[in-house]
Each structure stands twice: as structure tokens, then as C-alpha cells.
Amino acid sequence: MKQPRAWQRMLSGRRLDLLDPTPMDVEIADIAHGLAFVARWNGQTLGDYAYSVAEHSLLVEQIFARQNPGVSDRWRLAALLHDAPEYVIGDMISPVKAAIGPAYKDLDARLTAAIHLRFGLPAVLPDKVKRRIKAADSVSAWLEAVQIAGFSEPEADRFFGRQDAALIATLSIALRPPVQVRTDFTARHAALLAGI
């Protein structure tokens, strides 16, 4: 019986095998493009543009740097790329991930490893770094929930944890055209890569 196709052709011309991704098939232009057009919250956000995973990733990297003064560009790059596999598998909300179970986690881990290796990061991040990126991700999720996804602050506190008032007071969500976000994501990636 013929095996189903398990690869995706990228705009760069690369074929990314989802079951066995290799670093050589990963291009930042494909990641930036894909993430700029993938909506968070399944598109259920206020505004004239979808809030993209690329925009979220830029915000998480910014929060991560504020929460960890003096952190290296290497780990800031890891924060920027924390949701990079979603350029090919999309952004699934937490309830869907829970319903799919370990299969989703395994697919995400394989893609993450290939992406990390492509850009000089360890295939698996140190636990301390992962926890710090997750903390920044939670701040971003809280801001998104309150500012554009219709959550009340107490509701966001329940789901994403109570946030540092001084930190969240200085941050706001941007809704911009995907092409602009793609350009900014690519530029930020290049700046961080140059700093490693």
C-alpha cells in the first residue's frame, strides 16, 4: 500500500519531511512567512488583522529579555523560535493539543530539534532556559487574552497566572499586516543570529 505523503513543499523549494525533518530543509524565510500567516487563538481576536504566531514570537522574545537582563542572544534566539514548528503544523489551541496527546508532542519535538540545529542551538534546550521561555510565553498569553481575546483579567489570571503589574503595564499587543510582521521577524532573527 502506498504511504501517504508526509512532507510539505515550502516556498523556498525545500521539502520538509514531517516524520523525519532535517536541519538542511529548514529556512528562516519559510518559518517567518508561515508564522506571519498563522493566527493565534484560532483567529478569535479583535482587530483588522489576525494576531500571528510571528507577532507573538517577537513579543515573547522581548518579554524574555526583560525578565532575564543580560541573557545571551543564543537564548533570545531560542525564545524567538519557541513556536517555530507552527510554521508547518499550525497553531493548535491547548484543548486540541490535549485531545491529540503524545503524537502532537512528538511531532513538535522532532521539528523543534531540526529548527534548533539549523540555527546553532541545542536540539533540546536546557530545562532552565525552557522554563524561562515558558514564563515569558505565559506573560504574552495573558496580555493577548486580556487585550485582544476577550478575557477579563481575573479569568486570564486563572488560566495564565497572575502577572507582574510593572511588566505588563509596559507592554501592548500590536496587530499589523503579515508582510510587515514577516519582515520584522526575519530581521530580528538575523540580528540575534549575528550576535551568537
C-alpha positions as CSV (number, residue, x, y, z in Angstrom):
1,M,0.0,0.0,0.0
2,K,1.3,3.4,-0.9
3,Q,2.4,5.5,2.1
4,P,0.7,8.9,2.5
5,R,2.8,12.0,1.7
6,A,4.4,13.2,4.9
7,W,6.3,16.2,3.5
8,Q,5.3,19.8,2.7
9,R,6.8,21.8,-0.1
10,M,7.9,25.2,1.2
11,L,8.1,28.4,-0.8
12,S,11.9,28.2,-0.7
13,G,11.5,25.0,-2.7
14,R,12.6,22.8,0.3
15,R,10.6,19.7,1.1
16,L,10.2,19.3,4.8
17,D,9.5,15.8,5.9
18,L,7.3,16.0,9.0
19,L,8.2,12.5,10.1
20,D,11.9,12.9,9.7
21,P,12.8,16.6,9.5
22,T,16.4,17.6,8.9
23,P,18.1,20.9,9.6
24,M,19.0,21.2,5.9
25,D,15.3,21.5,5.0
26,V,14.7,24.4,7.4
27,E,14.9,28.0,6.1
28,I,14.2,31.1,8.1
29,A,12.2,32.7,5.2
30,D,9.8,29.7,5.3
31,I,9.4,30.0,9.1
32,A,8.9,33.8,9.0
33,H,6.4,33.5,6.2
34,G,4.4,30.7,7.7
35,L,4.3,32.1,11.2
36,A,3.3,35.6,9.9
37,F,0.2,34.0,8.3
38,V,-0.8,31.6,11.2
39,A,-3.3,33.1,13.5
40,R,-3.2,32.6,17.3
41,W,-6.4,32.0,19.2
42,N,-7.8,30.3,16.1
43,G,-8.3,33.9,14.8
44,Q,-10.8,34.7,17.5
45,T,-9.2,38.1,18.3
46,L,-10.2,41.7,17.9
47,G,-8.7,43.9,15.2
48,D,-8.3,44.3,11.5
49,Y,-5.5,41.7,11.3
50,A,-5.1,38.3,12.8
51,Y,-2.7,38.2,15.7
52,S,0.0,36.0,14.2
53,V,2.4,33.5,15.8
54,A,5.2,35.6,14.4
55,E,4.0,38.7,16.2
56,H,3.6,36.6,19.4
57,S,7.1,35.2,19.0
58,L,8.5,38.7,18.7
59,L,6.7,39.7,21.9
60,V,7.9,36.6,23.8
61,E,11.5,37.3,22.9
62,Q,11.1,40.9,24.1
63,I,9.5,39.7,27.4
64,F,12.1,37.0,27.9
65,A,14.9,39.6,27.5
66,R,13.2,42.0,30.1
67,Q,12.7,39.1,32.5
68,N,16.3,37.9,32.1
69,P,18.6,41.0,31.8
70,G,21.9,40.2,30.2
71,V,20.7,36.9,28.7
72,S,22.7,35.8,25.7
73,D,21.5,36.3,22.1
74,R,21.6,32.5,21.9
75,W,18.8,32.1,24.3
76,R,16.9,35.1,23.0
77,L,17.0,33.3,19.6
78,A,15.6,30.2,21.3
79,A,12.8,32.4,22.7
80,L,12.1,33.9,19.2
81,L,11.9,30.4,17.8
82,H,9.9,28.8,20.6
83,D,6.8,28.3,18.4
84,A,8.7,27.9,15.1
85,P,7.3,24.4,14.3
86,E,3.9,26.0,13.9
87,Y,5.0,27.4,10.5
88,V,4.2,23.9,9.2
89,I,1.8,22.4,11.7
90,G,-0.2,25.5,12.6
91,D,-1.1,26.9,16.0
92,M,-3.3,24.5,17.9
93,I,-5.1,25.7,20.9
94,S,-4.2,23.9,24.2
95,P,-7.5,21.9,24.3
96,V,-6.8,20.4,20.8
97,K,-3.2,19.5,21.8
98,A,-4.5,17.8,24.9
99,A,-7.0,15.8,22.8
100,I,-4.3,14.7,20.3
101,G,-2.0,13.7,23.1
102,P,1.6,12.5,22.8
103,A,1.6,12.3,19.0
104,Y,1.4,16.1,18.8
105,K,4.2,16.5,21.3
106,D,6.5,14.1,19.4
107,L,5.9,15.8,16.1
108,D,6.6,19.2,17.7
109,A,9.8,17.9,19.3
110,R,11.1,16.5,16.0
111,L,10.5,19.8,14.2
112,T,11.9,21.8,17.1
113,A,15.1,19.8,17.1
114,A,15.7,20.3,13.4
115,I,15.0,24.0,13.6
116,H,17.3,24.4,16.6
117,L,20.1,22.5,15.0
118,R,19.7,24.6,11.8
119,F,20.4,27.8,13.7
120,G,23.1,26.6,16.0
121,L,21.0,25.9,19.1
122,P,21.0,22.6,21.0
123,A,18.3,20.2,19.8
124,V,16.8,20.2,23.3
125,L,17.1,23.3,25.3
126,P,18.4,23.2,28.9
127,D,15.4,22.9,31.3
128,K,16.2,26.3,33.0
129,V,16.1,28.1,29.6
130,K,12.8,26.3,28.7
131,R,11.2,27.3,32.0
132,R,12.2,30.9,31.5
133,I,10.9,31.0,27.9
134,K,7.7,29.4,29.1
135,A,7.4,32.1,31.8
136,A,7.7,34.8,29.0
137,D,5.2,32.9,26.9
138,S,2.7,32.9,29.8
139,V,3.0,36.7,30.1
140,S,2.4,37.1,26.4
141,A,-0.7,34.7,26.6
142,W,-2.1,36.8,29.5
143,L,-1.7,40.0,27.5
144,E,-3.2,38.5,24.4
145,A,-6.1,37.1,26.4
146,V,-6.9,40.5,28.0
147,Q,-6.1,42.9,25.2
148,I,-7.4,41.1,22.1
149,A,-9.1,37.8,23.0
150,G,-12.0,39.0,25.3
151,F,-10.8,37.6,28.6
152,S,-11.3,39.5,31.9
153,E,-8.2,40.0,34.0
154,P,-9.4,37.6,36.7
155,E,-10.1,35.0,34.0
156,A,-6.7,35.4,32.5
157,D,-5.1,35.1,35.9
158,R,-6.8,31.8,36.4
159,F,-5.6,30.4,33.1
160,F,-2.2,32.0,32.7
161,G,-1.2,33.1,36.2
162,R,-1.1,36.4,37.8
163,Q,1.4,38.7,36.1
164,D,3.9,41.3,37.3
165,A,1.9,44.6,37.1
166,A,5.0,46.7,36.3
167,L,6.0,44.4,33.4
168,I,2.6,44.1,31.8
169,A,2.0,47.9,32.1
170,T,4.8,48.5,29.7
171,L,3.6,46.0,27.0
172,S,0.9,46.1,24.4
173,I,-0.3,43.9,21.6
174,A,0.4,45.0,18.0
175,L,-1.8,44.0,15.1
176,R,0.0,44.5,11.8
177,P,-0.1,43.3,8.3
178,P,1.5,39.8,7.9
179,V,4.1,41.1,5.4
180,Q,5.4,43.7,7.9
181,V,5.5,41.1,10.7
182,R,7.3,38.7,8.4
183,T,9.9,41.3,7.7
184,D,10.4,42.2,11.3
185,F,10.6,38.5,12.4
186,T,13.3,37.9,9.7
187,A,15.3,40.9,10.7
188,R,15.1,40.0,14.4
189,H,16.3,36.5,13.6
190,A,19.2,37.8,11.6
191,A,20.2,40.3,14.4
192,L,20.2,37.6,17.1
193,L,22.0,35.0,14.9
194,A,24.7,37.6,14.2
195,G,25.1,38.1,18.0
196,I,25.8,34.4,18.7
